[in-house]
Amino acid sequence: MAKETLSNFTYDDLLEIPDDGRHYEILDGELIVNASPNLHHQRVVGRIYNTIFDFLERHPVGEVFVAPVDVVFTQRWVVEPDIVYVSNERKSILTKANISGAPDLAVEVLSPSTRRKDEIIKRRAYENFGVGEYWIVDPELESIKVYRRNEASRYERVVEVNTESAGATVRSPLFAGLEFSLAKIFAQ
């Protein structure tokens, strides 16, 4: 399916669209209609989400959400990350309808149709709107890139790891003591 777009779109406009089962984002006023992801993408999303969810059951330091959930930065910038984490300290951004502001963590699992958008456009948006940590998960390359805000409030790539490294794991200060095994995340 070809990507459909509309310009000068706002979140209020998006709320007027009848629920048609599609997933929408607004990137600088451009309405983006996302195609459904493939099954491997969904498996990877599920494994990361379940790992964080299980950790939070034992250590209730925040909440994790899986798409679809709107993250509203402004009327012209609304994203739908695959996974979103909001710490208890920032829970004031959780509304009945959406996440209104920058979460602590956004995770995007790449698909062929979203690679450029996730790696360039959304990475810049997450950085500019104050998302603390951003993970780009690539099922094709079986890799994870972790970007974290530095003292200058800019993203710095702090991790880039793939399954070629024996026992490869990812850790985040957001989840003290938790390790994400790449072999488990990307298992076929």
Residue pairs with C-beta under 8 A, 6 or more apart in sequence:
1 35
3 32
3 33
3 35
3 113
4 31
4 32
4 33
5 30
5 31
5 32
5 33
6 30
6 31
7 29
7 30
7 31
8 29
9 26
9 29
9 30
9 31
9 76
10 26
10 29
10 75
10 76
11 26
11 70
11 72
11 74
11 75
11 76
11 78
12 75
13 31
14 24
14 26
14 31
14 70
14 78
17 24
22 33
22 34
23 33
23 34
23 36
23 67
23 68
23 80
24 31
24 32
24 33
24 34
24 78
24 80
25 31
25 32
25 34
25 78
25 79
25 80
26 32
26 76
26 77
26 78
27 77
27 79
27 117
27 121
27 122
27 125
28 76
28 77
29 76
32 117
34 80
34 113
34 114
35 111
35 113
37 45
37 109
37 111
38 111
40 139
40 188
41 109
41 111
41 139
44 109
44 137
44 139
44 185
44 186
45 66
45 67
45 82
45 83
45 107
45 109
46 66
47 184
47 185
47 187
48 82
48 83
48 107
48 109
48 137
48 180
48 185
49 64
49 66
49 83
51 178
51 180
51 185
52 64
52 83
52 85
52 175
52 178
53 64
55 175
55 178
56 62
56 63
56 64
59 175
59 176
59 177
60 88
61 87
61 88
61 174
61 175
62 85
62 86
62 87
62 88
62 90
62 91
62 104
62 174
63 85
63 86
63 91
63 94
64 83
64 84
64 85
65 83
65 84
65 85
65 86
65 99
66 82
66 83
67 80
67 81
67 82
67 83
68 80
69 80
69 81
69 84
69 98
69 99
70 78
70 79
70 80
70 97
70 98
70 99
71 78
71 79
71 80
71 81
71 84
71 98
71 99
71 102
71 103
71 106
72 78
72 98
72 99
72 100
72 101
73 79
73 101
73 102
73 125
73 129
77 125
77 129
79 106
79 122
79 125
79 126
81 103
81 106
81 107
81 108
81 122
82 107
82 108
82 109
82 137
83 105
83 106
83 107
84 99
84 103
84 105
84 106
84 107
85 103
85 104
85 105
85 107
85 174
86 93
86 94
86 99
86 103
86 104
87 104
87 174
90 101
90 103
90 104
93 99
93 100
93 101
93 102
93 103
94 100
101 130
102 126
102 129
102 130
102 131
102 132
103 131
103 132
104 131
104 132
104 133
104 174
105 131
105 132
105 133
105 134
105 135
105 172
105 174
106 122
106 126
106 131
106 133
106 134
106 135
107 134
107 135
107 137
108 114
108 118
108 122
108 134
108 135
108 136
108 137
109 137
109 138
109 139
110 118
110 119
110 136
110 137
110 138
110 139
110 140
112 140
118 136
119 136
123 134
123 136
123 147
123 155
126 134
126 147
126 155
127 134
127 147
127 149
127 154
127 155
130 149
130 153
131 149
132 148
132 149
132 174
133 146
133 147
133 148
133 149
133 172
133 174
134 146
134 147
134 148
134 155
135 144
135 145
135 146
135 147
135 170
136 144
136 145
136 147
137 143
137 144
137 185
138 144
138 145
139 186
141 162
142 162
142 163
142 164
142 182
142 186
143 160
143 161
143 162
143 163
143 182
144 159
144 160
144 161
144 162
144 170
144 180
144 182
144 185
145 157
145 159
145 160
146 157
146 158
146 159
146 160
146 170
146 172
147 155
147 156
147 157
147 158
148 155
148 156
148 158
149 155
149 156
150 156
159 170
161 168
161 169
161 170
161 182
162 168
162 182
163 182
163 183
163 186
165 182
167 181
167 183
168 181
168 182
168 183
169 179
169 180
169 181
169 182
170 179
170 180
170 182
171 178
171 179
171 180
172 178
